[in-house]
Amino acid sequence: MAIDNNQLLRFTTAGSVDDGKSTLIGRLLYDSKSIFEDQLAAVENTSKKKGHDNIDLAMFTDGLKEEREQGITIDVAYRYFTTPKRKFIIADTPGHIQYTRNMITGASTANAAIILVDARHGVIEQTKRHSFIASLLQIPHLIVCINKMDLVNYDEAVYDDIVSQYEKLSSKLVIQDITYIPISALHGDNVVNRSDNMNWYKGAALLYTLETLHISNDLNKIDARFPVQTVLRPQREGFIDYRGYAGRIASGVFRKGDIVVALPSGFTSKIKSIDGFEEEFEEAFVPMSVSITLEDDIDVSRGDMIVRTNNRPETSQEFDVMLCWMSSKPSQPRTKYTVYHTENSQKAMIKNVLYKVDINTYDRIKDQETFEMNDIGRVTIRTTKPLMIDSYGTNRTTGSIILIDDNTNETVAAGMIV
């Protein structure tokens, strides 16, 4: 029987500089035979020119000229590969503190995060920082890879000590599922294949762990949320009276005949049909893109949300968010911004800065008025009109926002609704 590999897993990598993130991804791609021959030849030639004895695996992900020259990752690099069991999208994110915003961007849609720890150094400040961000983004699965085990003679005691260090750290965070794997990305130990050098480790290799992570339950299938992206009114024969509300289901399940309410108007109706590109569905669920038609001709437009009558999001003009500041220009108190939430946009301002977080110690810093680039903290946002919101912990789509500077059209911040 053929294996269905249609399930997609998004995962991100994080770790300090030189912990081997790009080398690990290069090893995953190389050993799983996911590299095109011309790309492999190009990297082999470049490695020889640089005087390397072996192929530089990091070059498969470090695509920018500056990254290759400095040997570091600067921007988020996305890579795609597939195995007989699953499809993958990798976000290779930078390790430097000045690129915290890049890690948040790369990790925001991830099902899993791989956090690399250098076996020689153990848990360091960058480990704490990246673990805090993974917890903040509520990534469901965390895989802690203790890398460079070859440099500590594959010593089980070193691995056990780092696991103990990390368990103390993780007890302060909200992390649902943690897996520990001792690896050597450079030599391939426990990456795609089990290592003969660490017979004491009884767990699975990294690729098998990624292939078998149970992610079906990560999606919220309880709270039915359908942000309307556009209204479809085809002007062609057979569809003259068609009025469909198109968008992507943010969470939950919708079925023909369901009684629903359109927010913010509050008008109720019944689902008449659920249409895909070429077919009609009896039911649709997250994350399908569909067009929903209703029995009644009610006023629904872009930015509205269709939900179940007995399960509604909060409708509010004022709410708290955990905010990551992404702009080089500091925030200014009570400055007007545009907030984007699902398909909705409203004018907004940061009403109060409640505190900022020291992501090295997890301490709260109070009496702060502004945010600098890469700062993270809790603020109160006020909008000109109500938004239909859920907490980020309940729904990562309806619980997230971005702030736009109206003068420059720059995305200055991303936030998770508390």
C-alpha positions in Angstrom: 0.0 0.0 0.0 1.4 3.4 -1.0 2.2 5.8 1.8 0.3 9.1 1.8 2.9 11.9 2.0 0.5 14.8 1.5 0.7 15.9 5.1 2.9 19.1 5.4 5.1 19.8 8.3 6.6 23.3 8.8 9.5 23.5 11.1 12.1 26.1 12.1 15.6 25.9 13.4 17.1 28.0 16.1 20.4 28.2 18.0 23.4 30.3 18.7 25.9 31.3 16.1 28.0 28.3 15.0 25.7 25.8 16.7 25.4 24.2 13.2 21.8 25.0 12.1 22.7 25.4 8.4 24.9 22.4 8.6 22.1 20.3 10.1 19.7 21.3 7.4 22.3 20.7 4.7 22.8 17.2 6.2 19.1 16.5 6.2 18.8 17.5 2.6 22.0 15.7 1.6 21.4 12.4 3.3 17.7 12.3 2.3 18.8 12.8 -1.3 16.8 16.0 -1.7 19.6 18.0 -3.4 19.5 18.6 -7.2 22.6 17.4 -9.0 23.5 20.9 -10.4 23.2 22.4 -6.9 25.3 19.7 -5.4 28.0 20.2 -8.0 28.0 24.0 -7.4 28.4 23.6 -3.6 31.1 20.9 -4.1 33.1 23.3 -6.4 32.7 26.2 -4.0 33.8 24.1 -1.0 37.0 23.0 -2.9 37.8 26.7 -3.8 37.5 27.6 -0.1 40.0 24.8 0.8 37.5 22.6 2.6 38.3 18.9 2.9 34.7 17.9 2.7 31.5 19.5 1.2 30.3 22.5 3.2 26.8 21.5 4.0 25.8 24.9 5.3 26.0 26.3 1.7 22.8 24.5 0.8 20.9 27.0 3.0 23.0 30.1 3.3 22.0 31.7 0.0 23.0 35.3 0.5 26.4 36.5 -0.6 27.0 38.0 2.9 26.0 34.7 4.6 28.5 32.7 2.5 31.3 35.3 3.2 30.7 35.5 6.9 29.7 31.9 7.5 26.5 33.0 9.3 22.8 33.0 8.6 21.4 36.6 8.3 17.9 36.2 6.8 15.3 33.5 7.0 16.0 30.8 4.4 13.1 28.6 3.4 13.9 25.2 2.0 11.5 22.5 0.8 11.9 18.7 0.7 9.8 15.6 0.7 10.2 12.0 1.8 7.8 9.0 1.2 6.1 9.8 4.5 5.8 13.6 4.6 6.4 17.0 2.9 8.5 19.6 4.7 9.1 23.4 4.7 12.1 24.4 6.7 12.7 28.0 8.0 16.4 28.4 8.8 16.5 31.4 11.1 19.5 33.5 12.3 21.1 33.0 15.7 22.3 36.5 16.4 20.3 38.6 18.9 19.9 41.4 16.4 17.9 39.1 14.2 15.3 38.1 16.8 12.6 39.6 14.6 13.7 37.2 11.8 13.3 34.2 14.0 9.8 35.3 15.0 8.9 35.7 11.3 10.3 32.2 10.4 8.7 30.5 13.4 5.3 32.1 13.3 3.7 29.3 11.2 5.8 26.4 12.4 4.4 23.1 13.7 7.8 22.3 15.3 11.0 24.0 16.3 14.5 22.4 16.3 16.7 24.1 19.0 20.4 23.3 18.6 22.6 23.2 21.7 26.4 22.9 21.3 27.4 19.8 23.4 30.6 21.7 24.5 28.7 24.7 25.9 25.4 23.4 27.1 22.4 25.8 27.7 23.5 29.4 27.1 21.7 32.7 26.8 20.8 32.2 23.1 19.2 28.9 24.1 17.0 30.7 26.6 16.1 33.4 24.1 15.1 31.0 21.4 13.2 28.8 23.8 11.3 31.8 25.1 10.3 32.8 21.6 9.2 29.2 20.8 7.1 29.3 24.0 5.7 32.8 23.1 4.7 31.6 19.7 3.3 28.4 21.3 4.9 26.1 18.8 3.4 22.7 19.6 6.5 20.5 19.3 10.1 21.3 20.3 13.1 19.1 19.4 16.2 19.8 21.3 19.2 18.6 19.3 22.4 18.4 21.3 24.9 18.9 18.4 28.6 18.3 18.0 28.6 15.2 20.1 31.6 14.1 18.1 33.6 16.9 19.8 32.8 15.4 23.3 33.6 11.8 22.3 29.9 10.9 22.1 29.8 11.0 25.9 26.4 10.0 27.3 27.1 12.0 30.5 27.4 15.2 28.6 24.1 14.6 26.9 22.4 13.8 30.2 23.7 16.9 31.8 22.4 19.1 29.0 19.0 17.4 29.1 18.9 18.2 32.8 19.8 21.8 32.2 17.1 22.2 29.6 14.4 20.6 31.7 15.1 23.3 34.4 14.8 26.0 31.7 11.6 24.6 30.1 9.8 24.4 33.5 9.5 28.2 33.3 8.0 28.1 29.9 4.8 26.9 28.2 6.0 24.0 26.0 3.7 21.1 25.2 6.0 18.4 23.8 9.8 18.2 24.0 12.1 15.6 22.4 15.9 15.3 23.0 18.2 13.9 20.3 22.1 13.7 20.5 23.5 14.4 17.0 26.5 15.3 15.0 25.3 17.3 12.0 28.8 17.4 10.5 29.1 13.6 10.4 25.4 12.7 10.2 25.0 10.9 13.5 21.3 10.5 14.4 20.3 13.0 11.7 18.9 10.8 8.9 20.4 7.5 10.1 20.9 6.1 13.6 24.4 6.5 15.0 26.7 3.6 15.7 28.7 5.9 17.9 25.9 6.4 20.4 24.4 3.0 21.1 23.4 4.3 24.5 20.7 6.5 22.8 17.5 4.5 22.3 15.4 7.1 20.6 14.8 7.8 16.9 16.9 9.8 14.5 15.9 13.3 13.7 14.3 12.7 10.3 12.2 9.8 11.6 11.1 12.0 14.5 10.0 14.7 12.0 8.2 12.2 9.8 6.2 10.8 12.7 5.3 13.9 14.7 1.6 13.8 15.3 0.4 17.2 14.1 -3.2 16.6 13.1 -4.4 17.7 16.6 -2.3 21.0 16.4 -5.1 22.6 14.3 -8.1 24.1 16.2 -11.1 22.2 14.9 -13.5 23.3 17.5 -13.8 27.1 17.1 -15.3 27.7 13.7 -13.8 31.0 12.3 -14.1 32.1 8.6 -12.6 35.5 7.9 -14.1 36.8 4.6 -11.5 37.8 2.1 -13.7 38.9 -0.8 -17.3 38.6 -2.1 -17.7 36.6 -5.3 -20.4 37.9 -7.8 -19.6 36.1 -11.1 -21.2 37.9 -14.1 -21.7 34.9 -16.3 -24.5 32.6 -17.3 -25.5 30.2 -14.6 -24.1 32.3 -11.8 -26.1 35.6 -12.1 -27.6 35.2 -8.6 -24.5 33.7 -7.1 -23.1 35.6 -4.0 -20.3 33.7 -2.3 -18.0 34.8 0.5 -14.5 33.6 -0.2 -11.6 33.1 2.2 -9.5 30.6 4.1 -11.0 28.8 7.1 -8.9 29.9 10.2 -10.2 27.2 12.5 -13.0 24.7 13.0 -15.4 22.9 10.7 -18.3 24.3 8.6 -21.1 22.1 7.2 -24.0 22.7 4.8 -27.0 23.6 6.9 -25.1 25.1 9.8 -26.6 28.1 11.5 -24.0 30.9 11.4 -23.7 34.5 12.3 -21.9 37.2 10.4 -19.8 39.6 12.6 -19.7 42.4 13.4 -23.3 42.9 12.1 -24.7 40.0 14.1 -27.1 38.8 11.3 -27.7 35.1 11.3 -28.3 32.7 8.4 -27.8 29.1 7.3 -25.0 27.8 5.1 -26.5 27.1 1.6 -23.4 25.7 0.0 -19.6 25.4 0.4 -17.8 25.6 -2.9 -14.2 24.8 -3.9 -12.5 25.6 -7.2 -14.2 22.8 -9.1 -16.4 21.0 -6.6 -19.0 21.5 -3.9 -18.3 20.2 -0.3 -20.6 18.9 2.3 -18.2 20.2 4.9 -14.9 22.2 5.0 -12.3 22.6 7.7 -9.1 24.5 8.6 -7.0 25.3 6.5 -9.2 24.9 3.3 -9.9 27.9 1.0 -13.5 27.9 0.0 -16.5 30.1 -1.0 -19.5 30.0 1.4 -23.0 30.9 0.2 -25.9 31.7 2.7 -29.6 31.1 2.5 -30.3 34.8 3.3 -29.1 37.9 1.5 -27.4 39.6 4.5 -24.7 42.3 4.4 -21.2 40.6 4.5 -18.0 42.1 3.2 -14.2 41.8 3.4 -13.0 41.9 7.0 -16.2 40.4 8.4 -16.1 37.0 10.0 -18.6 34.1 9.7 -18.8 32.0 12.9 -21.2 29.6 14.7 -23.9 31.2 16.7 -23.0 29.3 19.8 -19.3 29.8 19.6 -18.2 33.4 19.0 -14.9 35.2 19.3 -14.6 38.3 21.5 -15.5 41.6 19.8 -13.3 44.3 21.2 -11.7 47.6 20.5 -9.1 47.3 23.3 -7.0 44.2 24.0 -3.5 43.2 25.3 -0.9 41.7 23.0 2.6 40.3 23.4 4.4 42.5 20.9 7.7 42.0 19.0 9.0 45.3 17.6 10.5 44.8 14.1 11.4 48.3 13.0 14.7 50.1 13.4 12.6 53.2 14.2 11.5 53.1 17.9 7.8 53.1 18.8 6.2 56.3 19.9 3.5 56.5 22.6 0.0 57.0 21.2 1.2 57.1 17.5 -1.4 56.1 15.0 -0.8 52.8 13.2 -2.8 50.4 11.0 -3.5 47.1 12.6 -4.0 44.0 10.3 -6.0 41.1 11.8 -7.0 38.3 9.5 -8.6 40.1 6.6 -9.5 43.2 8.6 -7.6 46.4 9.0 -8.3 49.3 11.4 -6.5 52.4 12.7 -4.9 51.7 16.0 -2.5 53.0 18.6 -0.4 51.5 21.4 -2.4 52.8 24.4 -0.1 51.5 27.2 3.2 49.6 27.5 2.7 47.3 30.4 6.1 45.8 30.5 9.0 44.6 28.3 10.6 41.1 28.8 14.3 40.5 29.3 14.5 37.4 27.1 17.8 36.3 28.7 16.4 36.2 32.3 12.6 36.2 31.6 12.3 39.2 34.0 9.7 41.9 33.4 10.9 45.4 32.9 8.3 48.0 33.8 8.0 51.8 33.4 8.9 51.5 29.7 7.4 53.9 27.1 9.0 52.8 23.8 10.0 49.7 22.0 13.4 49.3 20.2 14.0 46.8 17.4 13.7 43.2 18.6 12.1 44.2 21.9 9.3 42.0 23.2 6.7 43.0 25.7 3.1 43.3 26.6 1.1 46.3 25.5 -2.5 47.4 25.3 -3.8 48.1 21.7 -6.8 50.3 21.0 -8.5 50.3 17.6 -11.1 52.7 16.0 -13.5 49.8 15.4 -14.0 46.4 17.1 -12.0 43.4 15.9 -13.2 39.8 16.3 -10.4 38.2 18.3 -9.4 35.0 20.1 -6.4 34.5 22.3 -3.3 33.4 20.5 -3.2 30.3 22.6 -6.6 29.3 21.3 -6.2 30.3 17.7 -2.9 31.4 16.1 -4.7 33.0 13.1 -7.4 35.0 14.8 -5.1 35.6 17.8 -2.3 37.4 15.9 -1.9 41.0 14.5 0.7 43.1 12.7 1.1 46.8 12.9 1.9 49.0 9.8 3.4 52.4 9.8 1.0 54.5 7.7 3.8 56.9 6.5 6.2 54.2 5.2 4.0 51.2 4.8 6.6 49.2 6.9 5.6 46.3 9.1 6.8 47.7 12.4 5.6 45.0 14.8 3.9 41.6 15.2 1.7 40.7 18.1 0.0 37.7 19.8 -3.3 38.5 21.6 -3.2 37.6 25.2 
